[in-house]
Amino acid sequence: MAFELPKLKYDYAALEPHIDALTMEIHHTKHHGAYTNNLNNALKGGEWENSKIEDILANISKLPVAVRNNGGGYYNHNLFWEVMSPNGGGQPAGDLADAINQFFGSFVKFKELFSNAAMTRFGSGWAWLVKSGNELKITSSPNQDNPLMDIAEVKGLPILGLDVWEHAYYLKYQNRRNEYVDAFWNVINWDEVTRRFKA
């Protein structure tokens, strides 16, 4: 079964004014589409061709760099679209809120630490909130790497991810990554992040 580009659950313009429609359309159809096609091509005819993406990432050190780059790009963007919503923003509640308070002291401190991870990731990459055993951790990764990979510095299940590649924000924000990071907090789908936290 070849991997497929997922359909979004909202229109490209639905995250306006925080993330603009043109960026969403190009990001989804061109960038995520390319990662999907290139991943399928890199796996074609090999022993991993019919494997789940999570299993591929867990063994990424054994696979070619094309699988690492495009497999990461495929998975990361699948998560990214899901953890955003036109009805997003605000703060989490319940068990996730309790865990954030436990591991980071407060939501305000968590927001500061996560935003800092996004801002200090040099070049292209991602900021992550990760469920690692019974803990929550904040980390970042270069390029299309993620915490599911066996080569990751901080390993675990990503439950929130922010794409800080320039293609994710440059049309609207140019070099002002800080404004894009600030805008992201208005579209986070905390229901989906909570679902991943409880998985």
N, CA and C of each residue as an Amber inpcrd file, in Angstrom:
protein
   597
   0.8420000  -1.2040000   0.0000000   0.0000000   0.0000000   0.0000000
   0.8750000   1.2510000   0.0000000   0.7620000   2.0190000  -1.0640000
   1.5350000   3.2590000  -1.1210000   0.9390000   4.2830000  -0.1490000
   1.7990000   5.1400000   0.3860000   1.3270000   6.2120000   1.2530000
   0.5900000   7.2510000   0.4120000  -0.4370000   7.8460000   1.0030000
  -1.2530000   8.8250000   0.2890000  -1.2510000  10.1650000   1.0250000
  -1.3180000  11.2290000   0.2400000  -1.4420000  12.5660000   0.8070000
  -2.8190000  12.6850000   1.4570000  -2.8810000  12.9890000   2.7530000
  -4.1980000  13.0690000   3.4050000  -4.9610000  14.3130000   2.9800000
  -6.2710000  14.2050000   2.9860000  -7.1130000  15.3790000   2.7680000
  -7.1730000  16.1630000   4.0740000  -7.1880000  17.4840000   3.9720000
  -7.3160000  18.3110000   5.1680000  -8.7740000  18.3330000   5.6320000
  -8.9610000  18.5220000   6.9380000 -10.3060000  18.5580000   7.5090000
 -10.8890000  19.9640000   7.4930000 -10.1580000  20.9020000   6.8970000
 -10.6040000  22.2930000   6.8330000 -10.0680000  22.8900000   5.5360000
 -10.6510000  24.0090000   5.1150000 -10.2280000  24.6800000   3.8840000
  -8.8670000  25.3470000   4.0750000  -8.1940000  25.5940000   2.9660000
  -6.8890000  26.2550000   3.0300000  -6.9760000  27.6260000   3.6960000
  -8.1140000  28.3000000   3.5440000  -8.2740000  29.6410000   4.1230000
  -8.7620000  29.6130000   5.5700000  -9.0100000  28.4340000   6.1100000
  -9.6820000  28.3310000   7.4090000  -8.8370000  28.8230000   8.5740000
  -7.5070000  28.8460000   8.4090000  -6.6360000  29.2710000   9.5090000
  -6.2430000  30.7430000   9.4090000  -6.8140000  31.4410000   8.4410000
  -6.5960000  32.8880000   8.3270000  -7.1010000  33.5860000   9.5860000
  -6.5200000  34.6900000  10.0220000  -5.3730000  35.3680000   9.4230000
  -4.0260000  34.8360000   9.9130000  -4.0500000  33.8060000  10.7370000
  -2.8170000  33.3350000  11.3930000  -1.8860000  32.6180000  10.4180000
  -2.4680000  31.7630000   9.5880000  -1.7100000  31.1040000   8.5160000
  -2.4950000  31.3090000   7.2340000  -1.8620000  31.8940000   6.2420000
  -2.5880000  32.3230000   5.0470000  -2.9050000  31.1660000   4.1080000
  -3.9520000  31.3500000   3.3150000  -4.4660000  30.2990000   2.4430000
  -3.4420000  29.8530000   1.4040000  -2.7100000  30.7830000   0.8130000
  -1.7490000  30.4120000  -0.2290000  -0.6270000  29.5480000   0.3430000
  -0.1430000  29.9250000   1.5270000   0.8820000  29.1000000   2.1680000
   0.3380000  27.7060000   2.4470000  -0.8760000  27.6130000   2.9660000
  -1.4720000  26.3100000   3.2700000  -1.5860000  25.4590000   2.0110000
  -2.0380000  26.0670000   0.9220000  -2.2320000  25.3020000  -0.3170000
  -0.9010000  24.7910000  -0.8680000   0.0920000  25.6600000  -0.9350000
   1.4130000  25.2520000  -1.4440000   2.0500000  24.2310000  -0.5170000
   1.9490000  24.4740000   0.7890000   2.5640000  23.6020000   1.7820000
   1.9760000  22.1920000   1.6880000   0.6530000  22.1140000   1.5730000
  -0.0200000  20.8130000   1.5230000   0.1680000  20.1160000   0.1770000
  -0.1490000  20.8000000  -0.9030000  -0.1490000  20.1260000  -2.2110000
   1.2570000  19.9120000  -2.7580000   2.1130000  20.9140000  -2.6180000
   3.4490000  20.8360000  -3.2230000   4.4740000  20.1760000  -2.2860000
   4.6150000  20.7150000  -1.0760000   5.6500000  20.1940000  -0.1760000
   5.2690000  18.8140000   0.3830000   4.1060000  18.7240000   1.0280000
   3.6900000  17.4360000   1.5770000   3.4520000  16.4270000   0.4610000
   2.9150000  16.9020000  -0.6450000   2.7240000  16.0180000  -1.7900000
   4.0340000  15.4300000  -2.2940000   5.0640000  16.2620000  -2.3540000
   6.3810000  15.7930000  -2.8120000   6.9820000  14.7900000  -1.8310000
   6.8710000  15.0600000  -0.5200000   7.3900000  14.1060000   0.4620000
   6.7010000  12.7540000   0.3080000   5.3920000  12.7790000   0.0720000
   4.6190000  11.5480000  -0.0700000   5.0800000  10.7630000  -1.2980000
   5.1730000  11.4310000  -2.4390000   5.5980000  10.7630000  -3.6730000
   7.0320000  10.2580000  -3.5820000   7.9090000  11.0750000  -3.0230000
   9.3150000  10.6910000  -2.9250000   9.5270000   9.5380000  -1.9440000
   8.7100000   9.5040000  -0.8790000   8.7850000   8.3720000   0.0540000
   8.3770000   7.0750000  -0.6370000   7.2790000   7.1220000  -1.3670000
   6.8320000   5.9240000  -2.0860000   7.8930000   5.4460000  -3.0740000
   8.5080000   6.3860000  -3.7810000   9.5480000   6.0230000  -4.7470000
  10.7760000   5.4300000  -4.0570000  11.1330000   5.9830000  -2.8950000
  12.3170000   5.5080000  -2.1760000  12.1130000   4.1040000  -1.5990000
  10.8630000   3.7510000  -1.3000000  10.5630000   2.4450000  -0.6950000
  10.2230000   1.3780000  -1.7260000   9.9400000   1.7950000  -2.9430000
   9.3930000   0.8930000  -3.9620000  10.2910000  -0.3210000  -4.1890000
   9.6910000  -1.5040000  -4.0820000  10.4160000  -2.7370000  -4.3570000
  11.3100000  -3.2240000  -3.2340000  11.3700000  -2.4850000  -2.1360000
  12.2300000  -2.8590000  -1.0150000  11.4630000  -3.5590000   0.0980000
  12.1970000  -4.0320000   1.1000000  11.5670000  -4.8060000   2.1740000
  10.6340000  -3.9820000   3.0630000  10.8030000  -2.6490000   3.0380000
   9.9900000  -1.7870000   3.8880000   8.7790000  -1.2090000   3.1560000
   8.5640000  -1.6320000   1.9250000   7.5540000  -0.9870000   1.0800000
   6.1610000  -1.0040000   1.7020000   5.7950000  -2.0720000   2.3840000
   4.4430000  -2.1860000   2.9330000   4.3960000  -1.9960000   4.4510000
   5.4380000  -1.4010000   5.0020000   5.5040000  -1.1980000   6.4500000
   4.7490000   0.0600000   6.8740000   4.3580000   0.0930000   8.1360000
   3.7370000   1.2960000   8.7010000   4.8020000   2.3680000   8.8370000
   4.3820000   3.6280000   8.7040000   5.3490000   4.7350000   8.7630000
   6.0590000   4.7650000  10.1260000   5.3460000   4.4300000  11.2010000
   5.9570000   4.4390000  12.5280000   7.0870000   3.4120000  12.6270000
   6.9010000   2.2500000  12.0040000   7.9450000   1.2120000  12.0180000
   9.1490000   1.6350000  11.1800000   8.8830000   2.2960000  10.0760000
   9.9650000   2.7930000   9.2250000  10.8120000   3.8110000   9.9970000
  10.1400000   4.7540000  10.6660000  10.8620000   5.7930000  11.3960000
  11.6540000   5.2110000  12.5700000  11.1050000   4.1940000  13.2180000
  11.7820000   3.5690000  14.3570000  13.0710000   2.8610000  13.9440000
  13.1990000   2.5680000  12.6540000  14.3830000   1.8800000  12.1300000
  15.1330000   2.7310000  11.1090000  14.9950000   4.0260000  11.2130000
  15.4570000   4.9240000  10.1480000  16.9610000   4.8620000   9.9350000
  17.7220000   4.5220000  10.9700000  19.1830000   4.4650000  10.8270000
  19.6240000   3.3720000   9.8540000  18.7400000   2.4150000   9.5660000
  19.0650000   1.3120000   8.6540000  18.6630000   1.6160000   7.2180000
  18.0230000   2.7640000   7.0150000  17.4230000   3.0610000   5.7130000
  18.1380000   4.2260000   5.0320000  17.9640000   4.3520000   3.7180000
  18.6330000   5.4360000   2.9810000  18.1670000   6.8220000   3.4330000
  19.0000000   7.8120000   3.1810000  18.6850000   9.1850000   3.5990000
  17.4100000   9.6950000   2.9320000  17.0990000   9.2190000   1.7330000
  15.8670000   9.6400000   1.0600000  14.6340000   9.2060000   1.8460000
  14.7200000   8.0580000   2.5060000  13.5950000   7.5900000   3.3350000
  13.5190000   8.4150000   4.6110000  14.6650000   8.7290000   5.1830000
  14.6930000   9.5650000   6.3970000  14.0650000  10.9250000   6.1170000
  14.4990000  11.5770000   5.0610000  14.0020000  12.9170000   4.7540000
  12.5240000  12.9170000   4.3850000  12.1400000  12.0270000   3.4880000
  10.7680000  12.0330000   2.9840000   9.7990000  11.3070000   3.9100000
  10.2710000  10.2770000   4.6070000   9.4240000   9.6190000   5.6040000
   9.1270000  10.5510000   6.7580000  10.1370000  11.2870000   7.1890000
   9.9150000  12.2860000   8.2260000   8.9820000  13.3790000   7.7540000
   9.2020000  13.8610000   6.5390000   8.3400000  14.9000000   5.9900000
   6.9020000  14.4590000   5.8670000   6.7130000  13.1980000   5.4680000
   5.3490000  12.6590000   5.3440000   4.6650000  12.5940000   6.7070000
   5.3250000  11.9860000   7.6940000   4.7250000  11.8320000   9.0220000
   4.5150000  13.1790000   9.7070000   5.5410000  14.0260000   9.6730000
   5.4840000  15.3010000  10.3930000   4.3270000  16.1690000   9.9160000
   4.1290000  16.2100000   8.6010000   3.0510000  17.0390000   8.0780000
   1.6870000  16.4230000   8.3510000   1.5840000  15.0890000   8.3350000
   0.3200000  14.4520000   8.7240000  -0.0920000  14.9330000  10.1170000
   0.8680000  14.9630000  11.0390000   0.6000000  15.4250000  12.4040000
   0.2740000  16.9130000  12.4160000   1.0490000  17.6990000  11.6800000
   0.9140000  19.1570000  11.6990000  -0.5000000  19.6020000  11.3340000
  -1.0570000  19.0490000  10.2480000  -2.4040000  19.4510000   9.8360000
  -3.4270000  19.0780000  10.8990000  -3.2160000  17.9570000  11.5760000
  -4.1880000  17.4760000  12.5670000  -4.1830000  18.3060000  13.8520000
  -3.0150000  18.8230000  14.2250000  -2.9390000  19.5620000  15.4980000
  -3.2620000  21.0440000  15.3210000  -3.7920000  21.4020000  14.1580000
  -4.2940000  22.7580000  13.9380000  -5.7780000  22.6900000  13.5900000
  -6.4990000  23.7470000  13.9380000  -7.9340000  23.7980000  13.6680000
  -8.3900000  25.2510000  13.5890000  -9.4000000  25.5270000  12.7490000
  -9.9870000  26.8680000  12.7240000 -10.5940000  27.2400000  14.0770000
 -10.9410000  26.2270000  14.8660000 -11.5310000  26.4490000  16.1920000
 -10.5020000  26.2530000  17.2960000  -9.2130000  26.3830000  16.9400000
  -8.1450000  26.1220000  17.8930000  -7.8380000  27.3100000  18.7890000
  -6.7320000  27.1710000  19.4970000  -6.2980000  28.2260000  20.4050000
  -6.7090000  27.9390000  21.8330000  -6.5070000  28.9110000  22.6800000
  -6.8440000  28.7380000  24.0850000  -5.8250000  27.8490000  24.7860000
  -6.3060000  27.0890000  25.7540000  -5.4380000  26.2220000  26.5410000
  -6.0530000  24.8380000  26.6480000  -5.2210000  23.8210000  26.8640000
  -5.7560000  22.4780000  27.0830000  -6.4280000  22.3890000  28.4430000
  -7.2270000  21.3380000  28.6160000  -7.9080000  21.1020000  29.8870000
  -7.6120000  19.6780000  30.3560000  -8.1040000  19.3450000  31.5190000
  -8.0530000  17.9680000  31.9900000  -6.6590000  17.4200000  32.2040000
  -6.4810000  16.1520000  31.8250000  -5.2360000  15.4300000  32.0890000
  -4.0350000  16.0820000  31.4180000  -4.2240000  16.5790000  30.2030000
  -3.1030000  17.2130000  29.5030000  -2.6810000  18.4920000  30.2150000
  -3.6420000  19.2870000  30.6370000  -3.3240000  20.5100000  31.3730000
  -2.5870000  20.1800000  32.6670000  -3.0330000  19.1320000  33.3620000
  -2.3780000  18.7110000  34.6030000  -0.9360000  18.2910000  34.3400000
  -0.7240000  17.5470000  33.2420000   0.6300000  17.0820000  32.9110000
   1.5350000  18.2500000  32.5370000   1.0100000  19.2000000  31.8020000
   1.7950000  20.3930000  31.4410000   2.2020000  21.1490000  32.7000000
   1.2710000  21.3000000  33.6220000   1.5960000  21.9730000  34.8860000
   2.6320000  21.1860000  35.6780000   2.5130000  19.8650000  35.6710000
   3.4470000  19.0120000  36.4150000   4.8710000  19.1240000  35.8790000
   5.0060000  19.0690000  34.5590000   6.3480000  18.9860000  33.9720000
   6.9590000  20.3440000  33.6180000   6.1310000  21.3640000  33.4670000
   6.6610000  22.6720000  33.0650000   6.3220000  23.7910000  34.0470000
   5.5150000  23.4980000  35.0630000   5.1970000  24.4910000  36.0800000
   3.8980000  25.2270000  35.8420000   3.6330000  25.5770000  34.5760000
   2.4020000  26.2830000  34.2070000   2.2750000  26.2780000  32.6920000
   1.0810000  26.5930000  32.2050000   0.8960000  26.7000000  30.7570000
   1.7340000  27.8450000  30.2020000   1.8020000  28.9420000  30.9350000
   2.5890000  30.1020000  30.4790000   4.0580000  29.7070000  30.3060000
   4.6000000  28.9530000  31.2500000   5.9980000  28.5220000  31.1590000
   6.1770000  27.5290000  30.0060000   5.2200000  26.6110000  29.8460000
   5.2640000  25.6710000  28.7310000   5.2820000  26.4180000  27.3950000
   4.4070000  27.4040000  27.2580000   4.3290000  28.1850000  26.0170000
   5.6590000  28.8690000  25.7340000   6.2720000  29.4040000  26.7740000
   7.5620000  30.0710000  26.6320000   8.6470000  29.0890000  26.1780000
   8.6870000  27.9150000  26.7860000   9.7090000  26.9220000  26.4620000
   9.5180000  26.3500000  25.0610000   8.2610000  26.0810000  24.6950000
   7.9810000  25.5360000  23.3620000   8.3140000  26.5720000  22.2860000
   7.9030000  27.8110000  22.5080000   8.2020000  28.8710000  21.5470000
   9.7040000  29.0620000  21.4030000  10.4260000  28.9470000  22.4980000
  11.8810000  29.0780000  22.4600000  12.5130000  27.9400000  21.6560000
  11.9900000  26.7350000  21.7970000  12.4930000  25.6050000  21.0090000
  12.2990000  25.8660000  19.5110000  11.1540000  26.4660000  19.1680000
  10.8760000  26.7890000  17.7650000  11.7850000  27.9070000  17.2610000
  12.0220000  28.8970000  18.1010000  12.8090000  30.0600000  17.6950000
  14.3010000  29.7490000  17.6060000  14.7870000  28.8470000  18.4320000
  16.2270000  28.5740000  18.4930000  16.6550000  27.3960000  17.6310000
  15.6980000  26.7420000  16.9440000  16.0720000  25.6930000  15.9950000
  16.7320000  26.3680000  14.7990000  18.0280000  26.1670000  14.6300000
  18.7730000  26.8300000  13.5630000  18.3890000  26.2240000  12.2210000
  18.1040000  27.0930000  11.2580000  17.7480000  26.6190000   9.9250000
  16.3720000  25.9650000   9.9340000  16.2220000  24.9060000   9.1470000
  14.9320000  24.2400000   8.9960000  14.7610000  23.1470000  10.0350000
  13.5280000  22.9480000  10.4820000  13.2720000  21.8920000  11.4440000
  11.9160000  22.0220000  12.0950000  11.7850000  21.3910000  13.2520000
  10.5160000  21.2990000  13.9600000  10.7200000  21.4810000  15.4560000
   9.7050000  22.0250000  16.1210000   9.6180000  22.0160000  17.5820000
   8.5500000  20.9970000  17.9760000   8.7900000  20.2900000  19.0920000
   7.9140000  19.1850000  19.4810000   7.5570000  19.2220000  20.9630000
   6.3290000  18.8070000  21.2610000   5.9510000  18.3590000  22.5920000
   5.8150000  16.8500000  22.4940000   6.5510000  16.1450000  23.3460000
   6.7010000  14.6950000  23.2170000   6.2660000  14.0040000  24.5060000
   5.5280000  12.9130000  24.3310000   5.2410000  12.0200000  25.4460000
   6.3280000  10.9570000  25.4580000   7.1720000  11.0100000  26.4830000
   8.3230000  10.1040000  26.5790000   8.1800000   9.2970000  27.8590000
   7.6950000   8.0670000  27.7370000   7.3660000   7.2800000  28.9160000
   6.2160000   7.9510000  29.6520000   6.4190000   8.2630000  30.9140000
   5.3890000   8.9420000  31.7060000   5.6340000  10.4420000  31.7930000
   6.5500000  10.9420000  30.9670000   6.9160000  12.3590000  31.0320000
   6.4970000  13.0990000  29.7680000   6.3800000  14.4130000  29.9060000
   6.2710000  15.3030000  28.7570000   7.5970000  16.0330000  28.6050000
   8.0710000  16.1410000  27.3660000   9.3280000  16.8370000  27.1020000
   9.1520000  17.7500000  25.9050000   9.8970000  18.8310000  25.8800000
   9.9560000  19.7400000  24.7360000  11.3000000  19.5470000  24.0700000
  11.2830000  19.4400000  22.7560000  12.5250000  19.2710000  22.0200000
  12.3670000  19.8840000  20.6320000  13.4350000  19.8920000  19.8760000
  13.3520000  20.2770000  18.4670000  14.2470000  19.3410000  17.6770000
  14.0110000  19.2900000  16.3830000  14.8040000  18.4100000  15.5270000
  15.1090000  19.1190000  14.2150000  16.2350000  18.7660000  13.5750000
  16.5830000  19.3980000  12.3040000  15.8260000  18.7770000  11.1400000
  15.6980000  19.5400000  10.0860000  15.1630000  19.0430000   8.8170000
  13.8050000  18.3760000   9.0270000  13.6440000  17.1100000   8.5770000
  12.3770000  16.4010000   8.7810000  12.5240000  15.2790000   9.8050000
  13.5330000  15.3500000  10.6430000  13.6670000  14.3630000  11.7140000
  12.5440000  14.5500000  12.7330000  12.2820000  13.5040000  13.5180000
  11.2840000  13.6060000  14.5800000  11.5990000  12.6240000  15.7070000
  10.8960000  12.7400000  16.8350000  11.2270000  11.9260000  18.0110000
  10.9010000  10.4410000  17.8830000  10.2120000  10.0160000  16.8310000
   9.9820000   8.5880000  16.6220000  11.2100000   7.8860000  16.0520000
  12.1340000   8.6460000  15.5040000  13.3020000   8.0570000  14.8410000
  14.3080000   7.5230000  15.8590000  14.9290000   6.4050000  15.5010000
  15.9090000   5.8080000  16.4120000  17.1690000   6.6620000  16.5520000
  17.3110000   7.6750000  15.7390000  18.4770000   8.5620000  15.8070000
  18.1750000   9.8510000  16.5760000  16.9400000   9.9990000  17.0720000
  16.5330000  11.2400000  17.7290000  17.2390000  11.4180000  19.0700000
  17.5920000  12.6600000  19.3900000  18.1830000  12.9790000  20.6970000
  17.1840000  12.7310000  21.8150000  15.9430000  13.1870000  21.6250000
  14.8590000  12.9430000  22.5820000  13.8290000  12.0760000  21.8710000
  13.6310000  10.8650000  22.3890000  12.7150000   9.9210000  21.7470000
  11.3790000   9.8980000  22.4730000  10.3320000   9.6210000  21.7140000
   9.0050000   9.5390000  22.2970000   7.9430000   9.7420000  21.2390000
   6.7050000   9.8750000  21.6900000   5.5720000  10.0660000  20.7910000
   5.2930000  11.5550000  20.6420000   5.4300000  12.1020000  19.4390000
   5.1110000  13.5230000  19.2440000   3.6060000  13.7430000  19.3930000
   3.2170000  14.6920000  20.2440000   1.7890000  14.9960000  20.3800000
   1.4620000  16.4070000  19.8900000   2.4840000  17.2390000  19.7300000
   2.3180000  18.5790000  19.1440000   3.5950000  18.9020000  18.3890000
   3.4480000  19.3870000  17.1640000   4.6200000  19.7480000  16.3670000
   4.3960000  21.0560000  15.6400000   5.4470000  21.8470000  15.5580000
   5.3940000  23.1150000  14.8190000   6.4900000  23.1250000  13.7610000
   6.0900000  23.2710000  12.5250000   6.9980000  23.3140000  11.3730000
   7.6420000  24.6980000  11.3060000   8.9760000  24.7460000  11.4410000
   9.6580000  26.0340000  11.3190000  10.5520000  26.1050000  10.0770000
  10.2590000  25.2530000   9.0890000  10.8600000  25.4660000   7.7780000
  10.3280000  26.7900000   7.2320000  11.1500000  27.4950000   6.4780000
  10.6990000  28.7880000   5.9470000   9.4830000  28.6540000   5.0360000
   9.3440000  27.5180000   4.3650000   8.1820000  27.3730000   3.4760000
   6.8640000  27.3830000   4.2500000   6.9220000  27.1650000   5.5700000
   5.7060000  27.1500000   6.3830000   5.1900000  28.5460000   6.7050000
   6.0430000  29.5670000   6.5310000   5.6140000  30.9010000   6.9750000
   6.1210000  32.0640000   6.1320000   6.9890000  31.8290000   5.1520000
   7.6960000  32.9520000   4.5400000   6.8170000  33.8690000   3.6890000
   5.7830000  33.3330000   3.0660000   4.9270000  34.1910000   2.2270000
   4.2540000  35.2850000   3.0480000   3.8570000  34.9680000   4.2560000
   3.1610000  35.9390000   5.1130000   4.1080000  36.6670000   6.0570000
   5.0550000  35.9390000   6.6390000   5.8550000  36.5050000   7.7330000
   7.2980000  36.8260000   7.3440000   7.7080000  36.4360000   6.1410000
   9.0920000  36.6350000   5.6910000  10.0730000  36.1060000   6.7610000
  10.9620000  36.9430000   7.2300000  11.9730000  36.4900000   8.1960000
  11.4930000  36.5790000   9.6430000  10.2250000  36.9130000   9.8730000
   9.7110000  37.1350000  11.2240000   9.1360000  35.8400000  11.8070000
  10.0290000  34.8730000  12.0200000   9.5930000  33.5860000  12.5570000
   8.8520000  33.7730000  13.8770000   9.2630000  34.7550000  14.6680000
   8.6260000  34.9600000  15.9780000   7.1330000  35.2570000  15.8490000
   6.7480000  36.0030000  14.8060000   5.3260000  36.3160000  14.6170000
   4.5410000  35.0670000  14.2190000   5.1540000  34.2200000  13.4010000
   4.5350000  32.9570000  13.0090000   4.3660000  32.0390000  14.2150000
   5.3960000  31.9390000  15.0410000   5.3170000  31.1050000  16.2410000
   4.2140000  31.6220000  17.1620000   4.1380000  32.9390000  17.3330000
   3.0670000  33.5160000  18.1550000   1.6880000  33.1940000  17.5790000
   1.5740000  33.2700000  16.2530000   0.2830000  33.0220000  15.5950000
  -0.1660000  31.5730000  15.7570000   0.7780000  30.6540000  15.8070000
   0.4680000  29.2270000  15.9150000  -0.3920000  28.9230000  17.1440000
  -0.1710000  29.6480000  18.2230000  -0.9290000  29.3810000  19.4580000
  -2.4220000  29.6370000  19.2830000  -2.7960000  30.3960000  18.2620000
  -4.2080000  30.6870000  18.0050000  -4.9280000  29.5870000  17.2340000
  -4.1830000  28.6290000  16.7150000  -4.8090000  27.5860000  15.8870000
  -4.5490000  26.1750000  16.4120000  -3.8980000  26.0360000  17.5650000
  -3.6190000  24.6860000  18.0760000  -4.9200000  23.9780000  18.4350000
  -5.0590000  22.7670000  17.9430000  -6.2240000  21.9240000  18.1950000
  -5.9380000  21.0820000  19.4490000  -6.2740000  21.6280000  20.6140000
  -5.9360000  20.9490000  21.8690000  -6.6850000  19.6360000  22.0460000
  -7.8430000  19.4960000  21.4110000  -8.5610000  18.2160000  21.4800000
  -7.7320000  17.1120000  20.8310000  -7.1230000  17.4230000  19.6870000
  -6.2890000  16.4340000  19.0020000  -4.9970000  16.1630000  19.7660000
  -4.3830000  17.1960000  20.3220000  -3.1730000  16.9990000  21.1180000
  -3.4880000  16.1200000  22.3290000  -4.6320000  16.3540000  22.9540000
  -5.0550000  15.5430000  24.0940000  -5.2930000  14.0940000  23.6800000
  -5.9100000  13.9010000  22.5260000  -6.1340000  12.5310000  22.0300000
  -4.8230000  11.7880000  21.8630000  -3.8210000  12.4670000  21.3110000
  -2.5180000  11.8360000  21.1290000  -1.8440000  11.5820000  22.4790000
  -2.0230000  12.4890000  23.4100000  -1.4720000  12.3480000  24.7560000
  -2.0200000  11.1090000  25.4430000  -3.2900000  10.8380000  25.2280000
  -3.9600000   9.6970000  25.9080000  -3.7960000   8.3890000  25.1430000
  -3.2470000   8.4500000  23.9420000  -3.1580000   7.2360000  23.1030000
  -2.2180000   6.2040000  23.7180000
